[in-house]
């Protein structure tokens, strides 16, 4: 790495001690000098009678759909934006307190770096800042998720050649072409893993009059990548009958579920097409060989890379550990392990 540059964005990031990726599905925390210290679902359970926090993270996620009336399972982050600042603070305080220690968490000198979705509204950025201020942060640096993910993937975005990254999260999918350390063209669509889950649930309700809990939808993602075979392959699905309310099992055709999953993913393909349309021809020509880097938690969905490859005609590569590349990239920034050329348009 070249010596420490004078770029103000890099100087401020180097002073941060904590990097946070507040996602709709999971919250990840990177501590300078320690690496990734927390990776928990962005869920909190509270007793609405007393306001007491009952559980956070994986323990709270297990309670979803199974709690009595006085316990509410809350998701304070939606679509990459904090929608409940107070609950997000309580959730993060619990997570950070376990990892950093209660005494250190109260230190007023704590500086934090936070990922924000590309093109997020000012109110969403302000919510992220207020969330960290409530935890005692004196200063908060916001970094575009696309830049952080590209750094975490190890992409050579500081070069003059084009690099394309698609970050598929739970609530949104972000697409960008980068060159010379900057975003050339980008687009964010409100489609992610949650939208695919809803599409499958709606398909089962319409076609089979079966209600399926959201936790049971994820195993059906395997159907997106299932190879085409002769005949009509089916899968047994257990759920609740819409009419009687009783437990029932049905045999579901794989092709129907696959079609339901592909419908919301067309918005992702349209976003990729739109981003390429706004790029100079020379950069688009670069991507014909280099292809697309797929990141984000939903990138782990079987068959997603194959579908995008077929739809775009471009090579598609899935990042190593695509679910944590954004926070890893942000961690590399606060550790100072990035090239100065990447920092021209870093903070938002």
N, C-alpha and C positions, 0 to 999 in steps of 0.2 A: 504494500500500500504506500502511496505517496505521502509525504509529510503532512501534518495537520494544516489544512487550508484555512483561509480567513473568511470563508463563506459564513454569513451570519446564521443561516439555517443549521449548518453542521455544528457551529459553536453552541447553539442553544440545545440541540439534540444531545450533544456530548455531555451536557450538564444534567440530563435526565437520569434518574435512577430506576424508573419503572416504565415498562412499555405494556400497554393494554390493548387487546383486540376485543372490543365489545360486540360480539356477534349475536344475531337473533337466536342461534342454536346453542352456541357455547361462548364462554368467556375465557380468554387466555391471558396469562400474565407472565411477562418476562422480566426478570430481575438482573440488573447489571452485575456481572461477576458471578452469577449463579445460573443463568440460562432460564429455560422455561420452567417455572415453578408451580403453575396452576393451569389446569385445563378442565373446566367444569361446565356443565349445562347452565345456560342463562335462565335459571328457574329458582324461584323462592316460594316457600309455603309459609303462610301466616295464619294466626288465629284471629279472625275478624272481631271476636268478642273482646279480646284484650290487646290486640295489635302486636302480640309477641311473634317473633320470628321463630318458626318451628324447625325448618330445614332449608338448606341451600344446596344447589348443584344436583348431583346424581340422586341424593336422597329425596330431594323435592320432586325431581322429575318422575320418580317411581310412584309418587302420590297422585299424579295427574289422572283425573277420571275416577279416582278411588277414595276420595275424601268425603267426610260428613259435611253438612251444610256450614258449620262454623269454621271450616278450614278452606282457605282460598289459595290455589296455586297460581302464582303470578309470573308473567314473562315480561320483565321491564324493558326489553329491547325487541323491536320489531322492524323488519326491513333495514337493518343496519343502523337504526337510530334509536336513541333512548326515548322511550315514551312515558316512563314513570321514573323521574329523577330520584325521588325519595327512596323508592324500592331498589333502584339500581345502586344507590349509595349503600343501602343496608346489605345488599347481596355482595358487593365488592368489599365492603368493610369486613365482612365475615371471611371472604376468601383471602384477602390480603392480610388480615389479622392472623390467620393461621400460618401464613407463609413468612411474613415479615416480622411478626411479633407485635403485640398491641402497643408497646412503648414506641417502637420505631415508626409505626403507622401514624402516631400522633405528632411526629416531628414536623414543624412548620416549614422546614427547608425542602421537603420532598417535591421533586419535579417529575412530571409524568409526560409520556408521549402516547398518543391515542390514535388508532386507525379510524378514518372516517370514509364512508363510501364516496366514490367519485360523483361530483355534482350534487352533493347533499345540500339541503337548504340551510340558510344561516341559522334558523331556529334549531335544526338538528345539530349543527356544530356547537351552538351555544349550550345545548343540553348536555353534550359530551363534556364540555368544559366545566359546567356547573356540577356535574357528577363528580369529577375529580377534585374540584375546589372543596366540595363537601367532605372529602376525605383528608383534607389538609394540604393539598398540593398548592404550592405558591405560584407555580407557572405550569401551563399545559400547552404542549406542542401538538398540533393536529397534522397528521400525515396521510396523504391519499392512499387508500388501501391498494390501489393498482400499483403504485410505486413500491410500496412495502412488499407486496406479493412478488413483484418482479425481482426485487433484490433478494427475497427469501428463496426464490427459485434458482438464483444464480445466473439470471439472464444477462447477457452483455448489452444492456440497454444504453450504455454510454457510447456505443459505436454508432457510426452513421447509417448502418444497415437497420432495417425495420425488425422489430420484435413485437409479436402479438401475444397478449395474455387474456385469458377468460377466467374470471374468478366467480365460481358458482357457489353461492351461499344458500342459507335456508330461506331467506326472504327476497334476495335480489341476485341478479347476475350482472357483473360488470365486465365490459369488453373494452380493450384499448390496444392501440398500436403506439409503440414508443420508439424514439430514435434520438440519439445525442442527449440522453438523460432527461428527455421531456416527453410528455404525452402529446402525440400528433393529433389523434382523433380518439374519442371515447364515447361510450354510451352505457347507461344503466337501465335495466328493465326490471320491473317488480315481479320477477319469476325466479323461483328457486326450488329447493327441495320441498318446502311446505306446499307450494302450488301443485307440485306433482302428487304429493300425498292427497290433497283435496280432490284432484282429478280422479284418482283411483277410488277414493271413498264415494264420490258421486257416481262413478260408473257402476260400482257394486250395488248402490242403492237403486239406480234406475233399471239396471239389467237383471238384478237378482233379488231386489227388495231386501237387501241385507245391510245392516249397519255395522261398520267395522271401526274399532278404536284406532286412533292415529298411531299408537305404538305398534299395531299389528300390520301397518302398511309397508314398513321398511323391508321386510323379507320379500315382498312382492316386487321390489326393484330389480331383483334378479331376472325377472322376466324380460326387462328391456334388453339385456344382453344374451338372452337365451337363443341358441342357434335355431334357425328355421329347420323344421323336420317335416316329414310327410305326415298326413293325418291331421288331427286336431288335438294338440296337447292340452291337457287340463291340469289344474292345481286345486287341491282342496283348501277351502277357506272357511274359517270359523268366525261367526259373528252373531248378531242379534236380529231376529226377524222384525221387519219394520211394522208389520200388522199385529202380530201376536205378542211381540216383545220377548219371546222365548229364544233360547240359544238354538242355533241352527248351523248346519254345515252345508256348503254347496260346492259343486265342481265348477270352477271358473275357467273359461277358455283363455289360454295364454295370450292369444292374438288380440283379444278384446282389451285386456289390461295393458298390453304393450301400446295399442292405439291410444288409449286414454292417457298414458304417460307421455306419448310423443306430442300430443296436442299442445300442452303449454310450452313444450320445448321449441316449438316453431318460433316463438317470440325471441328465443336466444339466437336462433339461426338468422332471423331478420335483423337482430342487433349487430351480429357479425357482418352481415352484408352491408348494413348502413354505415358501419365504421370504415369498412374497406372503400365504400363509395366516396368518402370524404378524404381519402388519403391520396397523395401523389402517386402516379403510376409506377415510378421507380421503387417506391417502398412496397407497393402491392406485389411487384415482381420478386422482391426479396422474399416475401412470405411464401411464394410458391414452393420454395425449397426448404425454408426454415420451419414453416408451419405455425401451428398454434400451441401455446403452452396452457394446459388446463389445470386450474388450481381451485382451492376452496373445498369445503366439506362435501358438497354434492358432487364434486369431481370423482369421488370414490364410487359413484353409482355405476354398476356394471353395464357396459354397453354404451354409455354416454359418449365416450371418445369415438367409438365406431360410428354412432349416429351422426356426430358432427363431421366426421371425416367423409361420410357418404353425402351429406348435405352441402358441404363446402368444396369438396374435391381437394382439400389441403391436408397435409400431414397433421395429426393431432397427437401431442405428447402429454402424458399425465405426470405432474410433478411428483417427486419423492415427498411423501407425507404432505399431500396438497392441503390438508386441513389446517396445518400450522404454519404455512409459508409466510403469511402476512405478519404474524407476530415474530417469527424468526427474522424476517427482513427488518422489522422495526427494531428488534434487539440488536441486529448488526449495526444499525445506525447509531444507537445510543452507545454502543461499544466502540464506535469509530472504525469499524471494519468495512467501510465503503469507499469507493473512489470519489474524488471531489467532483468529477463530471456529472455524477448522479444528483448532485444537490442543487442544481440550478433552479428547479421549480418544486422543491421538496415539500415545504409546508404549505398548508391551505388556509 
